[in-house]
Amino acid sequence: NDPRYKEIHSLVRRPGNLHKAKLVEHIIDFDNLDKMNLDVKIDDIFCTLGTTIKKASSREKFYRVYFTYVVELARLAKTLGDRSFLVVSALGANPQSRIFYNRVKGEMEEAVKEVPLKTIYIFRPSVLAGSRKEARWGEIAAASLLRVLAPVMVGPLRKYRVTNASHLAWAMLRAAKECPAGVNTVEADAIFEMVQMK
């Protein structure tokens, strides 16, 4: 709904059945992003790709979604407009992590930083809360526990509070408006602060 955008081009694996005046859906094969012919000038790319190990069915496929597709999308961004690339990573992302999820996210961050884009924004939310088509019971349990603990999560613990998906979206939109050059990393607590500045 932001008036700055005349059109929203959504790259999807299957139709989202969202009927919005400015929305243009492109059903694509993410395994062949380099062959995609998108004849349009893009201002900002918001990358929110994600899956679960269960849904992906293997670590290899999980890695493909969280690393390969994201990095290839960043490279595509360079050819489509080179304004800003905003990507969702995760709290604790670290290429040296022993936790597979955090390691993949950390490796993705490092690879995206190597793409010579004008502006890169990396968002590191905590557990994301919001409506989903499928129930992710681990996330639901973690979010419930973190909400109970929220009043005592102050100082350095503040970044572990639940991140609302709507807050993350709003922070990403705000960042796209500001669009400072270089690589910008936004931790979970900073996402919360950006929403407070609303």
Number of C-alpha atoms within 10 A of each C-alpha: 10 7 6 7 11 10 14 16 14 16 16 14 12 11 11 10 7 9 9 9 10 12 13 14 18 15 13 15 14 19 12 10 14 12 10 12 7 13 7 9 11 19 14 21 23 19 18 12 14 14 13 15 13 9 9 15 11 12 14 10 16 20 19 17 19 22 22 17 20 23 23 18 20 28 20 18 22 17 12 17 17 21 19 27 26 24 24 23 27 22 20 18 20 20 18 12 15 9 12 15 20 19 17 22 24 22 18 23 26 13 16 24 18 11 16 13 21 16 19 28 26 21 23 24 27 23 19 19 18 10 10 7 5 6 9 10 9 9 13 15 10 14 20 14 13 19 12 11 13 15 10 11 15 11 8 8 11 17 20 20 25 23 22 19 15 14 20 22 16 16 23 22 16 14 18 21 12 9 19 15 13 13 16 16 15 20 19 22 21 17 23 21 12 17 15 10 7 8
